[in-house]
Amino acid sequence: MTTARDLWLANGALVVMTTSWAAMYPVLDALLGTWDPLSATVARMALGGGVLFVALLVREGPAALRGLPIIRVGTMAFLGVAVSSSFSSVGVQLSGGIATAITATMSPILAAVMARYLSGVAMDRAVAVGAGLAVTGGFVVVLAGGADVGIPGLGELLVLISNGLWVWYSIAAQRWCKGWSQLRIAATTVFPGGLFLLLLMPLADATGILPTAVDWSAGPLALALLTAVMVAVANPLWHFGVKHIGVTVASMYGNLVPIIAVLVAMAFGSYPNVMHLVGGVLVMAGVVYAQTRSRPRVRATPP
């Protein structure tokens, strides 16, 4: 049973994860100025996954690699990590528009629907209301700048598919890997996912689908390493949050990404407007409402 302490830790983990993810977007955007999307994805997944893999061996030893369900782990690594992350990178590069951000805000609804049909988790009224508040808040924040939404295209479609695969991966990880540490789940899926993409790079370059473009100068390399560190930090925290509060509520935190980006921008003299603040309140209201109303009885942690 999830305890009150588990809930506090899970929400704290998701706040740190969301902050890391929010910080990664501008870093990734800068990196894509000199690197192709596939190389940028390989850098953060293979290197970040490598850090997780080493951490797993140090913490749990070689025994953590014995008896792995190869087909299931391989499927999660390929679809949930490799395909999902590469679709996201290409989608951001193709669009770079406001419609991409709006597509991303739909994650809580997508997660609720997929959780209902993939794992039989009923979307009760509290979760539905919470997801609706989070999506509304995300829309408000994204539109706070008054930009034109435009017509969604291939970039937005790839982002939507990426989000769907990520939700599936998050659900499958908790169902297929019961009893595993979240570090073990992250390490055994992120690192192989990065290696899949690394093996794909020569083919993508040779066919001209995604020609390899990598700037080996110090600045871009530092950005690539920074995205890898962010993946290594964020991925286990995400799985921990999903385990204790569910993928739907955890997905609501994703709608805080643009709000955190605004807060970061304050350091450079750019301040939020009323719409940003309203959107942030709506997202957090959705997160709190979904948890307090759908979990009326939580066992207190013994002193």
N, C-alpha and C positions, 0 to 999 in steps of 0.2 A: 504494500500500500504506500502511496505517496504521502509523505509527511509534510507538515508545515515547513520544516527546515528544507526539505527537498524543493518545495515551491519557491522559497526565497533564493536558494542557490541556483535553481533553473532560470528564474527571471534575471538574476544577476549575471549568469553566464550569457544569456541572450542579449543583455544590454552591452556587454563587452564585445560579443560577436558582432552585433549590429554596428557598433562604433568602428570596429576594425573593417567591416565590409564597406561602410560609408566612406572611410578614409581611402579604401583601395580604389574606388571608382575614379577619382581624379588622377590617382597615380597611374592606373591602367590607361586612362585617356591620354595621358602624356606619353606613356610607353608606346601606344599604338601610333604615335606620330612618326616613329622611326622603326618599329617592328611590325611584322605582319601578325594578324590575330592568332594564327596557330602557334607561332613561336612564342608569343606572349603567354598563351595558355599553357604551353609545355613548361615554360619557365616557372610559373607559379604553382602548377600542379605537380610536376616531377620533382622540383626542388623542395617545395613545401611538403609534399608527400614523403620525400626522402628524410626530411627532418623528423616527421612523425614516425617513420619506420625505425630510425635510429633510436628515438625516444622509447618506442615500444620494446625494442630489444634490450635496452638498458633497464627499463622498468619491469618487464614481465619475462624477459629471457627468450631463448629460442623456442621454448615450449609454446609460446603464443602463436607460432607458425605451424604447429603440428595439427593435423586433423582438420585443416581448413576445408569447407565445402567449396571446392574450386569453381564449379559451375556457377553457383550463386554469387560468390565473391567476384568472379570474373564478369558476370552480368552487371552487377552493381558498379564495378569499376568502369566498364565500357559505356553503359548507357547513362548511369547516374553521375559519373564524373567526367569521362572523356567527351562524350557527345554533348552532354548538358553544358559543360563549361565552354567548349569550342563554339557551340551555337550561340551562347551568350556573348562571347567576344565578337564574333562575326556580326551578330545582330546589332550590337552597340556601334560597331564601325559603319555598318550599312545605313543605319538610321541616324543616330546621334541626335534625334529629335525628341520633342516633348511626348510624342505618342509612345515611344519606347518606355519612358518613365511611367506613363499611365498604364501601359500593359503590365508593368511590373507590380503596380499597386493592386492588381487583381489576384495576387497570389493567395490571400486568405480564403477567398471564395473558391478558387481552384483547389486549394488544399482541403477545404471542407467537403467538396463534392467527391474528390478522389478518395479521401479517407472513408467516406460513406460507402462507396462502391468497391473499394479494394480491400478494406479490412472490416467493413460492417459497423463502423463507428457512427452512431446516429448523430445527426446534427441537431442538437436540441435548440430550444429557443434562445438560450443565453449565448451559445456559440454563434448562432445565425445573426443575432443582434450585434454581438461583438465584432464579427467579421464585417458586417455592414458599416459599422462605425469606423473601423480601421480603413476600409476601402474608401469611404467618403473622405476621411481625413487625408488619405494619400492623394486623392484627386484635388482636394483644396490646396494642399501644399504645392503640388506639381503645377497647378494653374495660377499660383500666387503671383508669378511674374507677369501674368497677362499674355503669355505666348500663345500663338496659334497652334491648335492641336494638329491640324493637318490630317491627311488620310493615311491610316496604317498601311504598311507595305511589307516587303520581305523581312526587313530587319525586325519589325514588331512581331511577325509570325515566328521567327526564330527564337526571339526572347520568350514568347508564350510557350513554345515547345520545350525550351530549356527549363522554364519554371515547372512545367508538368513533369518532366523527367526527374528534376530535383526533388519534387514532392514524392514521386514514386520511390525514388532511392531512399528518402528519409523514412518512409513507411516500411519498405522492405528491410532496411537495416535493423530496425527494432523487432521485426517479426522473425527474420531469418537468423539473427545473431543474438538471440536471448542469452543472457548470462555473460555476454562479452563486456569488457570495459569499452567506454566510448573511444578511448585511444586506440584500442585494437580495431574497432570498426573503421575509424578514420584512416589509420595507417595502411590497413590491408585493402582499402578501396581507392584512396586518393593516389598513393604511390603507383600502383599498377595502372590506374587511369592515365596518369602522366606519362608512363612508359608506352602505353598504347599510342598516344598522340605523338610521342617522339619517333616511334617506328613509322607513323603515318607521314611524317614530314617529307621524306624523300619522294614519296609517291605524289603528294600534293604539289610539290615543287616541280617534279618532272612533267606532270600533266598540265601544269599551268593553272590549276584550280585555285591554289593559294601559294603563289611564288614566295619562297623564303626571303625575308628581308630582316636582317638583324644588324643593329648598330652596336659594335663591340666597345664603344667608348665608355668612359667611366660613368657618365651621367645615366644613360639608359640601363647599364648593367646594375647600377645601384637601385634604380626603379624596379627592375625585374626581381632583384633579391628582396626588396621590400614587399612586393606582392606575394612572394613565396612565404615570407615570415607571417604575413597576414593570414594566408591560407592555413598555415600550421597552427596558428592560434585559434582561428575562428571555427574550423571544421569540428574538432572534438567538442567545443562548447555548444555548437548547433545540435549535435546528436544528443548531448546531455539534456539540453532544453526540451527537445522533442520527446525524449524518453519520459520526462516527468510532467509536461503540460500538454503534450500532443502536437501534431504537426500543424493543425489549423491555428491554434493560438500562437505557436512559435512563428508561423508565417506572418502574423500581424506585425511582428517587430520589424519586418522588412520595410514596412511603410514609414518607419522612422528614419530611414536612410537619408531622404532629402532634407529632413528636419535637422539631423546631425550635421549634414553638409552646410546648412545655413549657420549653425552654431559655430562650426569651424571657420566659416567665412567672417564671422564677427571679429576674429583675431586680426583680420586684415581691413577692418573698418566698414564692413558691409553688414547691416543690421536687418533682422527679420521684420516683416510687416505684420499687420493684424491677421492676414490670411494664413501666414506661416504658423502663428501662434494658435489660431483656431484649429488648423489641421493637426497640429501636434497634440492638442488637447483631445480631439476626437479619436486619434489613433490610440493614445494611452487609455482613454475611457473604454474603448473596445477591448483592449487587453485586460484591463481590470475587471470589467463587467463579465467577460466570458469566463474568467477563472473563478470569481467570487460567486457567480450565480449558478454555474454548472458544477461546482464542487462545494455543495453546502456543508458537507461534513468531512473535515480533514483531521486526521489523527495528529495530535500534538506530539512533538518530539520529546521523549522523556528527558528530564533534567540530568 
